[in-house]
Amino acid sequence: MKFAVLDFETTGTQSVGEIIQVGLAIIEEDRSISRVYGSYVKPGGPIPPFITGLTGIKDSDVQDAPELEEMMMELVPLLDDVVLVGHNVAFDFHFLQSALDRCGYLPFQGRILDTIDFVKICFPSLTSYQLGTISSHFGLLHERPHQADSDALATAHVLLKCLDELYSLPLLTVQRLTELFSGEDSDLSWFFEGLLSERELETFQPEGDLKFYRQLALAVGDWTELAPPREDGDNPVEHMSFEAYLNEITERLRSILPQYESRQAQEIMFGEVIKALEEERHLLIEAGTGTGKSLGYLLPAIYQSVRTGQKVMVSTHTINLQDQLRERDVPLLTAAVPFPFKAAVFKGRGHYLCLRKFEHKINKKDYASPREDTLTSAQMIVWLTQTESGDDEELNLSGRGGDFWETVASDTDSCLGRSCPWFRKCYYHRAKHEAGNADVVITNHSKLFADMKAGHQLLPAYEYLVIDEAHQLEEVAGKHLGMHMKHFTVSHTLNRLYKDSRTGQLPALRQILQSSGSEQATEWSGIIDRLYPDLLTVKEAWDLLSDRLYALIPERSDSAAGEAGQLVHRLLPAKKPKGWEELVSLESTLNLSLSDIIRKGDKMLSEMRDQEGQSSADSLVTDVGGLFKDLADIREQVRFFMGMNDENVVYWLEANGNYRSKSLQLYAVPVDVSAQLKELFFDKKKSAVLTSATLSVDKSFQYMIDNLGLNEAQEEGKLSTVLLPSPFRYRDQALLVIPRDFPSVKGTVGDARFVDTLVHSLAEAAVTTRGRMLVLFTSYKMLRQVYDPLKEALASEDIAVLGQGVEGGSRSKLLRRFQENSSSVLLGTSSFWEGVDIPGDALTCLAIVRLPFQPPNHPLAEAKAELLQAQKKNPFMKLSVPQAVIRFKQGFGRLVRTAQDRGIVIVYDTRVIESYYGKYFLYSLPGPKMEHMATEQMVPRIAEWLKQDGVS
């Protein structure tokens, strides 16, 4: 095959754009690049400024360029007898066909391939499919992104990388890929058939260390063969003191990382954590950015676990941090710790692939959207030759990939356990076995509470617990100890059981029964037929109940306290809304129908299980049984919510105004979880170490102690609290400015004067810092008010403005765009206040528009305030202020991430200097230089401070 890799730069979209530059790279049959052709093309009008900004191509570049006809005379001969390739090829192909048509040539009739498909299949774990990101990942030279000849050459190199990968895959994997695409009449299908015939002629087939089982090639063998970390009997730290252990590790770290230096705060943390574990006490320890807190608790945890032979459980809030520990910290410690140990990552079950379900899915081609699902299956077949964990976080599943994953993820109810043919290869059981073997297990808060609810069946037993990101513990506890259910979950479960007579697990089961033809099978088919109308009744009842519940939410504009278009409405057990009885009777109908379906279904399934020889239906029987269990859960949860009879629980509804009842969510969360946390963790565990960058308010831990149920431990002297000194020189590294005459604002919307002053000030500051600015809002409404005028104000300065929820795209996509384009301003709301890591120069200025008080009308905040009032406490000082201070500290923590970072924080909310509670915010920060001044003096001061170059 000879490939021609094509790229056009154009003045706009497919319908209105014109070609301004072409690039073409030819790849010969021996996989060498024989020529790169490039040319500017003269368009009919001026190039839009946006395109010049993106490509760097100016009107002056194209004024003497050849016309389209001239360029096509050179290009067309190069397209003879080639396979056309492009990165997102549909775009370039469209422009090629219309140029051929305009210049009087016949349309291109050859084969067309897209490198995005190839990259997805060959490198399923890449985080982004943008050409620039892929090139830098492979270390390919891509000198001028968004210039056609450079893009074409970069795309050609990417294609060659993919071909190398395809030729190194085992033959079995190539056969499976060919089989996947075989049903479709596509160029991709043609390509894989050609590849397979070529590969089958090779005498030597690459296999590496792969294991082959049931027609799939896997990177890992049986987990039953995994050895424990150390031989029985010898304890490597029996005669080694903690000091000696640390000294040896420090020596080793210095040789691995030449820039490694001991930090005073981290040294203190080592001592405090080991002391808490050894003395069996609880510890609250605040460790600011730059302390190195992951090592601060992991090193003592490893020592303690190996010394006592008892596991230490480490829990993080985000999967992100869990992955960071696995990919960055654990490999480092494996090299640095002077004896073998095992740290295992263990996530919720839905993160692991179920090989049985996946095998069934690809064999049956049971696809909801064939084109996308085939591609996802292909990605996963290649991924199986690479993954050791089967964890979905390793996969970049775009588009509908998430829906696909849900159908092949491991789950308790459909697990065949030891009778599954894949049991010894199973990723979930591997992770569970590894956790059982490990000294330290790294899990997350959600799994920690799920384990408690499941009667400690999910995690291995542990006595010592380290909770990182502990400021999130209370919120996660509330979600897990209460209930949260989405409209989508119910309709999704019902659809998976039965969508129509052809789609769903029940119709699939009925089809197998029919082909067996036995008398019993006919009887079961009849039962399934009778379940269909019942399932439709449930669907209708659920839709009706959702509509009626959604109708209770007043569509007030100020209820959009959180993100875009989110509506929130609290329901009070003592004051049920009008017409509630009708809703309760609807729920009764739903409950009865569900009970009837579950009873009939379970009886039928247990009869099927008793009868041997139903092997082809086995896995389906298990899956259908799992869905019936889900229905039983749904039935209990809806009943609990509609009962609304627990005074200690807050009930509320959430929905999105655009998607209405389809986006309905039901919440029932305990108002106060402190008693449950005390009982579940602090009374039961020998030692719990809680750490985070933000646990104290005005140097005191009392807020956390009250809310997490640690009062009794404190009174009995079983709790220590430690505030570590900051490793950074905040006085030199950070300047906090407050414009003291700034207009104030009431509610979530700013008046015209406030918005104008804010936009003007932000624009001036952004010009001074050349973008590199993150602006944090507490209300999405205000973000929208500022977005357009700020974009306009900065357009002439070439500074881009990115707005969360305005641009579309996820939080991580926005962050990536912000980091890639240095002169940009990012506007974010609640989810940007924490967990965002932008080190170095990408972030120089952080602007905080309002102090991050939670909207007081949020149901949970409201109920907590009522509880405090009943206890004769001041809810504002006991709840609102501490919560806001912790978020404020989290926001501030985005700015200085390393000892070299320097930056400015602007606080536009004058309450920090005018109100009696403002001091709590400022005193809780780690000591930046603070100044307040008139608004117009602020930008000159910022410019002057940035010039000082770190010399105070």
Secondary structure, DSSP 8 states (H G I E B T S, - for coil): --EEEEEEEESS-TTT--EEEEEEEEE-TTS-EEEEEEEE---SS---HHHHHHH---HHHHTTS--HHHHHHHHGGGGTT-EEEETTHHHHHHHHHHHHHHTT-----S-EEEHHHHHHHH-TT-S---HHHHHHHTT----STT-HHHHHHHHHHHHHHHHHHHHHS-HHHHHHHHHHHHTS-SHHHHHHHHHHHHHHT-SS---TT-EEETTEEES---GGG---SS-TT--TTTT--HHHHHHHHHHHHHHH-TT----HHHHHHHHHHHHHHHHT-EEEEE--TTS-HHHHHHHHHHHHHHHHT--EEEEES-HHHHHHIIIIIHHHHHHHSSS---EEE---GGGBB-HHHHHHHHHHT--SSHHHHHHHHHHHHHHTTT-SS-BGGGS---TTHHHHHHHHB--GGG--GGGSTTGGG-HHHHHHHHHHH-SEEEEEHHHHHHHHHTTS-SS---SEEEESSGGGHHHHHHHHHSEEEEHHHHHHHHHHH-SSSSSSHHHHHHHHHHHH--HHHHHHHHHHHHHHHHHHHHHHHHHHHHHHHHHTS---STT--SSTTEEEEEEBTTB--TTHHHHHHHHHHHHHHHHHHHHHHHHHHHHHHHSS--HHHHHHHHHHHHHHHHHHHHHHHHHHHHH---TTEEEEEEEETTTEEEEEEEEEEES--HHHHIIIIITTSSEEEEEES---BTTB-HHHHHHHT-HHHHHTT-EEEEE---SS-HHHHEEEEEETT-----TTS--HHHHHHHHHHHHHHHHHHTS-EEEE-S-HHHHHHHHHHHHHHHHTTT-EEEETTTS-S-HHHHHHHHHHSSSEEEEE-GGGSSS----GGG--EEEE-S-----TTSHHHHHHHHHHHHTT--HIIIIIHHHHHHHHHHHHTTT--STT--EEEEE--THHHHSTTHHHHHHTS---EEEEE-HHHHHHHHHHHHHTTT--
